[in-house]
């Protein structure tokens, strides 16, 4: 499982001439890092100086920690789902009934493979929302990490979008394609705009 691998082993697997892990897993780890950075900033925003914001900070810590776990789950889910696509393409296709079974298996696997990145875009949006809410009260000494968190979430969302696209174009079932579109259309753009906005605000605050 990616979530329990040493970083060096994960990167070696990512660099290898193997289809998994790939961009989907990388996107999920972008999100995990973004959520972890939000949690870190929140933990630095504690003590007497920030007592009036204690409820917001604790809520942020709890939510961000949960998003780290969810992002790691999606990294593993993405790897597993894409392996399903690969395995389906390897099914025999010599006879007509085998070809039909193979085609059906591929289509089902493609639909399943689009689910982890679709969920990841929502996770990325939640990370940016937390970063934005924390920004106003965050410890100024670690404020740059708010921007780093937003940028990581932005990368997660845009990478997830591309991974959805590459699956959707191969799905023949128009109803399935419509369902996927309904899950994700417009969400990635909102994440990007929100991330860009908070990064700009962080830089303005740093630079005065």
Helices and strands as residue ranges (DSSP letters): G 2-4, H 7-15, H 23-44, G 48-53, H 54-89, H 96-135, G 140-142, H 144-168, H 174-184, H 187-207
